[in-house]
Amino acid sequence: MSVPSLAPGIDTIVVIPTYNERENLEDHATAVLAKNPCVAILVVDDSSPDGTGEIADDLAAANPGRVFVLHRTVKEGLGRAYIAGFRRALEFGTPLIGQMDADHSHRPEDLAKLISAAERKDVVLGSRYVPGGETHGWPWHRKFISRAGGIYAGIILGVPIRDLTSGFKVWKRETLEAIDLGSIHSDGYCFQIETTFRALRKNLAVGQEPIVFYDRVAGKSKLSRRVVIEAALAVWSMRIRQLLGRPW
């Protein structure tokens, strides 16, 4: 399959996975494009029954060279969607590849900070828990789960990252190539933890930039108890592999 042409001046492709985000995608994608003129978007839609994929196609038609769509025939989870999106994004040849949510949780204006910081780092995380970072709209138990989960994972893995579950990142293409996407099988929170941990294991420079995180504007959260439990157990598997010196 040939790779479509990018609009002139694009140096970053941002992967946005979607499943039933018709209420959010158009406004969010439009804001990302407006506030970041050097950015293109790759929507990865897992056959959303609510018509999100069709909205993504309309966005691509209205923004040639800046919006692209990858349609997947089955829903396999966030991790598989990101891996498919990263692989397609790498084909475009841009020096930077970003990732962010479709539900307005990640502000388009914060993306520019991450892109700028990626000039000095191999991957940059948008962090809610470094000075200047904030979280709005979550009830106390969601904040507790997120914050405690990050602290828990950081202690077990022995890494100084404040927001290991962050899904707002900008990668150098060489970093994504180095972490061996094909061997990643985790999902959800665990996927976010594992990809950052793999970069650290490769002795790559991981930056943290403060962001303001908002609860989704519309639609239903994909967070489940299963995803939280999976992440809690998976960090032990990562730690054991680290102690045994297993390759990634």
C-alpha positions in Angstrom: 0.0 0.0 0.0 1.4 3.4 -1.0 1.7 6.1 1.7 -0.4 9.2 1.0 1.5 12.5 0.7 1.8 14.8 3.6 1.0 18.5 3.4 4.1 20.7 3.2 5.8 21.5 6.5 4.5 18.5 8.4 7.0 17.1 10.9 4.8 15.3 13.3 2.0 12.7 12.9 -0.2 12.2 15.9 -1.9 8.9 16.3 -5.4 9.1 17.8 -7.2 5.8 18.4 -11.0 5.8 18.4 -13.9 3.6 19.4 -17.3 5.3 19.6 -16.0 8.8 19.7 -18.4 10.5 17.2 -19.3 13.1 19.8 -15.7 14.2 20.3 -13.5 13.4 17.3 -14.4 16.3 14.8 -14.1 19.1 17.3 -10.9 17.7 18.9 -9.2 16.9 15.6 -10.1 20.4 14.2 -8.6 22.0 17.3 -5.4 20.0 17.0 -4.9 21.0 13.4 -5.7 24.7 14.1 -3.3 25.0 17.0 -0.4 22.9 15.5 0.2 23.8 11.8 3.2 21.3 11.5 1.0 18.4 12.7 -0.9 15.7 10.8 -3.3 13.3 12.4 -3.7 9.6 11.9 -7.1 8.3 13.2 -7.1 4.6 14.0 -10.7 3.5 14.2 -11.7 0.0 15.4 -14.9 -0.3 13.4 -16.8 2.0 15.8 -20.6 1.1 15.5 -21.5 4.7 16.2 -20.1 6.0 12.9 -16.8 7.5 14.2 -14.9 6.0 11.2 -17.2 7.8 8.7 -16.5 11.1 10.6 -12.8 10.4 10.4 -13.1 9.8 6.6 -15.0 13.2 6.2 -12.2 14.9 8.2 -9.6 13.3 5.9 -11.5 14.5 2.8 -11.7 18.0 4.2 -8.0 18.1 5.2 -6.0 16.4 2.5 -2.4 15.8 3.6 -3.2 16.5 7.3 -5.8 13.8 8.3 -5.4 10.2 7.5 -7.5 7.2 8.6 -6.6 3.6 9.4 -9.7 1.4 9.6 -9.4 -1.8 11.6 -12.0 -4.5 11.2 -12.0 -5.7 14.8 -11.8 -4.2 18.3 -8.6 -5.5 19.9 -8.0 -2.9 22.6 -6.0 0.3 22.9 -2.6 -1.3 22.8 -3.2 -3.1 19.4 -4.7 0.1 18.0 -1.7 2.1 19.0 0.8 -0.5 17.6 -1.1 -0.5 14.3 -1.1 3.3 14.2 2.6 3.6 15.1 3.5 1.2 12.4 1.5 3.1 9.8 2.8 6.5 11.1 6.4 5.3 10.8 5.8 4.8 7.0 5.2 8.5 6.6 8.8 9.3 7.5 8.2 12.2 9.9 10.9 12.7 12.6 8.3 12.8 15.4 5.2 10.7 16.1 2.7 11.7 18.8 -0.2 10.0 20.6 -3.2 11.5 22.3 -6.8 10.7 23.2 -9.8 11.6 21.1 -12.0 12.8 23.9 -10.7 16.3 24.7 -8.8 15.0 27.7 -5.5 16.1 26.1 -5.4 19.8 25.2 -4.2 20.6 21.6 -2.2 23.6 23.0 -0.2 21.3 25.2 0.9 19.3 22.2 3.3 22.1 21.0 5.2 21.9 24.4 5.7 18.1 23.9 6.9 18.6 20.3 9.4 21.3 21.4 10.7 19.2 24.2 11.2 16.2 21.8 14.1 18.2 20.2 16.0 17.4 23.4 14.6 14.0 24.4 13.9 10.7 22.8 10.3 10.6 24.1 8.3 13.2 26.0 5.4 12.5 28.3 2.6 14.9 29.1 2.5 14.6 32.9 -0.3 15.5 35.3 1.9 15.0 38.2 5.0 17.2 37.7 4.9 20.8 38.9 2.5 22.7 36.7 0.4 19.7 35.8 -3.3 19.5 36.7 -6.3 17.2 36.5 -9.8 18.6 36.1 -13.2 16.9 36.2 -12.3 13.6 37.8 -14.0 12.4 41.0 -11.6 11.8 43.9 -11.5 8.0 43.4 -10.4 8.3 39.7 -7.6 10.7 40.8 -6.6 8.3 43.5 -6.5 5.3 41.2 -4.4 7.2 38.6 -2.0 8.8 41.1 -1.6 5.7 43.2 -1.2 3.5 40.1 1.6 5.7 38.8 3.4 5.7 42.2 3.0 1.9 42.5 4.4 1.2 39.1 7.2 3.6 39.5 8.3 2.1 42.8 8.2 -1.5 41.5 10.0 -0.6 38.3 12.4 1.7 39.9 11.9 4.6 37.5 11.6 8.4 38.2 8.6 9.0 36.0 5.6 10.7 37.8 2.9 9.8 35.3 3.6 6.3 33.9 0.0 5.8 32.8 0.0 9.0 30.6 -1.3 8.4 27.1 -0.1 11.8 25.8 3.4 11.5 24.3 5.6 12.5 21.5 8.2 10.0 20.2 11.2 10.3 18.0 10.8 7.8 15.3 14.1 6.1 16.2 12.7 5.6 19.7 9.6 3.8 18.5 11.8 1.6 16.2 14.1 0.8 19.2 11.4 -0.5 21.6 10.3 -3.4 19.3 6.6 -2.7 18.9 6.0 -6.2 17.6 6.7 -7.9 21.0 4.3 -5.7 23.0 1.1 -7.4 24.0 -0.2 -5.3 26.8 -3.2 -3.0 26.7 -4.7 0.1 28.3 -2.8 1.6 31.3 -0.3 -1.3 31.0 0.5 -0.4 27.4 1.4 3.1 28.4 3.6 1.9 31.3 5.4 -0.7 29.2 6.3 1.5 26.2 7.8 4.2 28.5 9.6 1.5 30.5 11.0 0.0 27.3 12.5 3.3 26.3 14.1 3.7 29.8 15.5 0.1 29.5 17.2 1.2 26.2 18.8 4.1 28.1 16.9 6.6 26.1 16.1 10.1 27.4 12.5 10.4 28.7 11.2 13.9 29.3 8.2 15.0 31.3 6.2 18.1 30.5 3.3 19.4 32.6 -0.1 19.2 31.0 -3.7 20.1 32.1 -5.8 17.0 31.8 -9.6 17.2 31.5 -12.2 14.5 31.9 -13.8 13.5 28.6 -16.4 15.9 27.3 -18.8 13.3 25.9 -19.1 9.6 25.6 -18.3 6.7 27.9 -14.9 6.1 29.6 -13.1 2.9 28.4 -11.5 2.4 31.8 -12.5 -0.9 33.4 -11.6 -2.8 36.6 -10.0 -5.5 34.4 -7.6 -2.9 32.8 -6.5 -1.6 36.3 -5.9 -5.1 37.6 -4.0 -6.1 34.5 -1.7 -3.1 34.8 -1.1 -3.8 38.5 0.0 -7.4 37.8 1.9 -6.6 34.6 4.4 -4.3 36.2 5.6 -7.3 38.2 6.2 -9.2 35.0 8.2 -6.2 33.7 10.2 -6.1 36.8 11.0 -9.8 36.8 12.1 -9.5 33.1 14.4 -6.6 34.1 15.9 -8.5 37.0 16.5 -11.6 34.8 18.0 -9.5 32.1 15.5 -10.7 29.5 15.5 -8.9 26.2 12.6 -6.8 25.1 
